[in-house]
Amino acid sequence: MILKLVFQPINNEEVNLPVHYNRPLQGLFYNLMGKIMPDYHDDGTVIENKKLKLFTFSRIYPLDSFKVVNKRMKFYGPFVVYFASPMREILNAIYESIEKEETFRIEKNYFILEKSEILVNEFEDSLLVKTLSPITTYSTIILPNGNRYTHYFSPYSTDFKKLVEDNLKRKANAMNLELDEEKFSIEPYGITEKNEKLLFYKGIIIKGWTGYFKLVGNKKLIELAINSGLGAKNAQGFGMVIPADEKNTNNIELNDENIAYL
């Protein structure tokens, strides 16, 4: 399920965030989650001896204009952020916490919750989606000198598509989904070089892709893609998608003009 949150800065103060705010925004959600599920940050969901964090979240979408000054994103007024998870326990933990809290903090910015809404969608075996945060897929190798090299894949490459599919099926395994078939494919829809985005997370540059993608396959896998994210690093704020006809609170399109990248 997807939780849509609209926050309003206290006293209508200016919001001042780093452009690369994934980590402090992730911290907000872990803090909310931890009040009900304190162990999930460390334990996650274990499958094949790997820990999966089965949630994702979007970029921040100001409802008014913003500016970027010295790698800081500044704006006034409310903003929208989306959170999704296929695990009802996680959604319930977040929802219960936001209902009890009076104020919320991201870095040194304090907010009140103006509105919360659970989005419910019907899924078919073919769906056009748009990203709310960049989708990233990659492969890391160890060079002869011992350094690590990470190669990020284009959405037009077969590696990108296979990694997205394999990752989604691993999540389905973790969720014990019963699938009559495991058919799933992802195709970029009008993606160009301008859709390539760079973000820093814990000092590491991560390359991802925004825009529209066509998902075809098992309805349960498509629903899981919406609720858990596509590709890697979902719990760090990558790979969130929604059906392409979703609008935000002010009924304007959610696109790269409403958010900041570097």
N, C-alpha and C positions, 0 to 999 in steps of 0.2 A: 504494500500500500504506500501511497505518497501522502506526506503531510506538508501542506502549504502554510507557511508562517509569514505574517506581516508584522515587522517590528517598527517601532517609532522611537527615535532618540528622546531621552528624558529632557524636558525643557526645550525641546526642538534645537538642541545643541548640534554643532557641526560634527558629522561622523568623519573620523580621520583614521584610516586603516592602511597598512602596507598593501601595495598592489598584489603581492604574493601572500594573501591572507589565509590560505588553506589551513595552515596549522592552527592558528587561533580560532578559526571557525570550527575546525574539527574538535578543538578543546571544549568549545561550548557544548557540542553534542555529547561528547564523552562525559562531561560534567553532569548533564541532564540525565543521561543513561545510567550513570554510576550511582545515582540516588536510589535506584530500584535494582539495578544489576551491576553491583560493584566489581564483579570479577570479569566482566566481558571484555574490558580493555586489555587485560593480560591473556585471558584464555581463548576468547573468540569461539568459533565453531570449528572443531577438529575433524578433518577428513583426510585420509591417506597420509597421516602423520604431519599434515600441514594445518596451520591455523588460518581460518578464513574469517574476516570481519564482514558480516553480511548486512551491510548498509552502505548508503552513499548519500551525497548531498550536492547541492548546486552551487554555482557562483552566486554572489550577491547582486540583486537587481534593484537598484534605486528606482523609485517611481518618478523622480525628477532628474534633472541633469546632474552630472558630476564632473570633476576636474581631477587631473593627475598632476601633482607637484612633487618633485624630488622623490619619485617612486612611491608616493602616498596617494591614495584615492580619497577624495574629499567630496562630501555632499551633505545636503540638508534634507530632512523629511524622511518619510517611511521607505522601507525597502522590503523586498520579498526574497525569501530563501526557501528552498524545497529540501525535504529530507525523505528518504525512502528506505524501506527494508522489507524483505519477504517474511521476516520473523515477527509475528504478532506481539511477542513478548517485548521486542525492542521498541516497536511503535507505541505500545502501551506505556512502556517506561518513559519514553520521551513525552508522550501526551500527558501522562499523570504529573510529570515534573513541571511542565510549562503551565499547567493549570494551578499548581501550588505556588510557583515562584512569582514574586512581584516585580523583580527587575532581573535583567540579563546583561552579561558583560562579554564583550569581545575586545581584547586588549584593554585600553583605558576608556572604552566607549560603553555607555550604559543605556539600556533600552527597556521599554515596556512592550508587552505583546498586545498588538492592536487587534489581531484576528488570527484564528487558526482554522484550518479546513482540511478534512480528509478527502482526497480525490479518489473517486472510484471510476474505473474504466471497464468497458467491455472489450475483449480481445478477439480478433480473428486470426487467421493463419497468414495474414499479410498486413503489415502496418508500416506507415511512414512515420519516423520519429525525428525529433530534433534534439540536439544536445543542450543540456543545461550546464554542463561542465565538459571539458575536452576528454575525448576517448584516447587512451594511450595503450600501445602494445609495444613490447620490446624484447630484445634478447641480449644477455650479458655474457661476455667471454673474458677469459683471463689471458692477457697478452704475455709473450715470452719474458718481459721484464717484471711480470707480477702485477702490473696495473690492470684494473678492470675497465673494459670498454663496453658501453651500452649503445646498441643500435636500435633506433626507433623506426617502426615500419609505417609506410604510407598506407592509407585506407584502400588504395587500389592494388596493394600487393596481396598475394595469396597467403603470406605469413600473417598479415594483419587479420584476415578473415578467419584463418585456422585458429589463431590464438584466442580471438574473441569467442569462437565456437567452443573450443576446448575449455576455456575458463567458465563459460556458462554451464556446460555439462558437469563440470566439477562442482559448481554451486548446486545444481539439481541433485547431485549425489548427496551433498551435505544436507539438503532439505528432504531427502528420501522421497523425491517426487516419483510417482508412478507414471511412466510415459509409455504410451502405446507405440510411439515412434520417436526417434531422436533427431528428426529432420530440423535443421536450422541453418539459415544463411544470412549474411549481412552484406549489403552493397551500398557504396557511397552514392549519394544523389546530388549531383551538381557540386561536389567538393573540388575546390581549387587550392592553389598555394596560399591564398589569403586566409584559408581556414586553419592553417597550421599555427599553433599557439605554443609559447614557451612559458613555463611557470617554474618557480623555485619552491622546493620543499626540503626543509632541513639542509639548505645550502646546495642541493643537487638540482640541476636543470632537468626538467621533465618536459618532453615534447608530446603534445596531444593535438587532436583534431576536433574542430567544432563543425556544426552544419547539420545537414539532413542525411539520414540513412534509411534504407529500406530493409525491413526485417521480414523474412519469410520462413515459415516452419510451424512446428508444434505450438499450439496456443499457450500451453503451460510454460514453454521455454520463453516465448515472447513476453508473457506476463512476468516471468522471473527476471528477464532483462530490464523491464521497466522498474521493477521493485528492488533490484540489487545493483544495477549498473552494468555497463559493458566494458570489457577489457580489464586492464590491471588497475591497481591502486584506487579502487572505488571508495574505500574508507578514508582515503586522503583527499577525497573531493574530486575524483575523476570518473568520467564515464556515465554520468547521470543523463538519462533521456526521458522524454515524455512524448505522447502522441502529438503529431505536428499541428493539430488544431487547437491545442491548449493555449489559452491567453492568460496574462497575469491580471492582477487586481484592477488596473486601469484600462483593461481591455486593449492593450497594445502588444504588439508582437514581442516575444522574448528573443532577442538576437544580440549580436556582438556590439551593437550601438548602445546597449543598456548596461554594459559591463566593461571592466578595465582589464587589459592584459598588458604584458610588456614584451 
